[in-house]
Amino acid sequence: MEIANFIEHWNRQFFLVLNGPQNPDFTILAIARLLAEDAIYLVPVWLVWLWLRGDPARRGGLLMAFIAAEIALLINQLIPLVWFHPRPFMIPLGHTFVTHAADSSFPSDHIAFLAGIAIGLVCWRGGRKSGLVIGAMAVPVAWARIYLGIHFPLDMIGAVIVAAVATVISMPLWPYVNGVIMPKLVTPVYRRVFSWPIRRGWVRD
């Protein structure tokens, strides 16, 4: 119990350091909102681009990264059933600059998804550089969600751990994904749906 209290104490202290002031700079607040709410949408767009225009041999890795991220989000939904951690504005603590549901803060869905994709891309060779870029992008997104008052620092650390665990859980699926789902289901459907742009060289076969 003492260890848990110690960790929670520093979790709150670091939150207060990173959380925005009562009257934040307009530009910083706008950037934080953009990072916290909209930056994550760049990732699906980038994954689609890698699928359509990247190396076809890496598509299995793209699918595995997506599966790992979805497993991470599933784990995130299960954790609050065992341990509920209130968000800062529910205590209340610090300042809050966006409206958010009063659900459990731990772990962060945004960071679990970004970290799941990033770790998955690196592990499954779906695009090492892309994985590193997405992993780097998760850092300012994590800062923004703490700055806006909807997450604690520990929520972000927990999300990365969940993403790593989800990647490990997804590993046994690789032979099935690579040997069955990709060649017998995903690739034939892709080639049929995108046959017209493939023939014109707009996307890769």
N, C-alpha and C positions, 0 to 999 in steps of 0.2 A: 504493500500500500504506500509506503514511504517513497519507493522508487517511482510509482505512478504519479504521486503528488509532485515529486521533483520534476518529472518530465512535463507534466501539465503546467507547472509554474513557468518553466522556461519556454514552453510552447506559447503561452500567453504573453510573456515578455518579448519574445521575438516578433510576435504578431503586432504588438504596440509599436515596435521599432519600424516595421514595414508598412503598417496601416497609414492611410492618408490622414493629414491633419484636418481639423474642423473646417478650415477654409482653404481647400487645396487650389493650386494653380490650375486654371482652366485648361491649359494645353496638356499638362500632365494627366489630369482627370480624363480628358478626351482620349488620350493615348491608352490609358489604362482600360477604359471601357472598350475601345477597339480591340485590344489584345484579349481581354477577358471574355468578350462575347462573340467576336467575329473571326478572329485569327484561326480558330479551329476549323472553319469551313474551307480553308485553303488546302487542308490535308486531303480530303476526299477528291478535290479537283486535281491535285498533284498526283494522287494514286491513279486516277483515270488517265491522266496524261502519260504516266509511265507505262500503263497497260497498252495504250493505243500507239504510242510513239517510241517506247523504250524497247529494250532487248526482249524478244518473246521468251527467251530461256529463263528470264527472271520472273515471269508471271506467276509461277508456283509460289515463289517467295512473297510476292505481293499478296496473294490470297492467304498465305499462312500468317502474314503480319496482320491482316484484317481479322482473321480468326482469333489470333492472340489478343487483339484489342477488344474484340467482342467478349471473349472469356473474362478479360479484366473488368469490363463493365458489369458482367454478370456477378462476379465476385463482389464488386462494389455494392450491388443490390442486396447481397446476402449478409454482409458485415453488419449493417445497422440492425438486423434482426437479432444479432447476438450482443452488439455493443453500440449504443446510440451516443453520438457526441454532438452536442448543440453547436450551432454556428455562433460566431461572435456576437451578432446582434440579438441572439436569443438569451444571452447571459444577463444583461448586455455588456459589451466590451468594445471600446474603440468607436470608430465612425463608419457608417455604412452609406454607400453612394449609389447603390442599385437595389432594385427590388428582387428578392429571392424567396423561394419557398422555405418555410421553417422546417426543413428536414435535416437529416444527419449530415454533418460536414465531412466526416471521415469515411473513406478517402475521397479525394477529388476525382469526379468523373472525367473532367477535361484533361487532367494530367495523366490519368490512367489510360485514356484513349491515345493521347499523343505519345506517351512512353511505350505503350503496347505496340503501336505502329513503328516507332523508332527502333526499339529493341528487336522486333520481328524482322524488319528490313535488314538489319545488320546480321542477325543470326541466320536468316534464310536466304541471304544474298539476293534480296529483292531490289537492292540498290543501297550500297553501303553509304555513299555520300548523302543520298536523300535521307537515310535513317539518321545520320549525324546532324543534318540540318534540322530535321523535325525535332530531334532530341534537344538541340540548342534552342529551338523556338519555344519549347515547353518551359524554359526558364523564365522568360519575360511574361509568359501567360500565367505562370504560377505567381510571380510577383504581383501582377495586375489584380488577380483575384483576392490576394491578401490585402493589397492596397485599398481595394474597394470595400473591404470589410465582410466578405462572405466566406472566407476560408482562413484556417490557421496554417502555419508552416508545416506542422506535423501531418496535415492532410495531404500535402504535396509529397512528403517523404514516403508516407504510406502508399500513395498512388503509384509511385515508381516501384516500390516493393511488390505491390499487387500485379503490376504489369510484368515484372520479371517472373513472378510465380506463374502467371497466365501463359507466358512464353514456354516455360518448362512443361506445363500441363499440355500445351498444344503439340509438343514434340512427337508423341506417338502417332499423331494424325498425319505426319509428313508422308510416309509411304502410301497411305490411302489417298491423300490429296494429290501427290505427284504421280502415282501410278494408276489411279482410277478416276478421280473427280476431274482432274485437268484434261487428260487425253480423251476420256469417254463422255464427258458431260460439258464442261466449261468451254473447251476449245471448239468443239463442233457447233455449239450454240453461238459462240462469238463469231465464228466464220460465216454462219448463216445470216445472223443479224447484220453484220458489218460487211457483207460480201461486196456491196456496191462501192463503199469508200476504199475497201481493200484493193479491189481491181484497179482503182484510179491512183493508188499509191498514197492516199491521204492518211491511212493508218496502216500499221504493219500486220502481216498475217500471223 
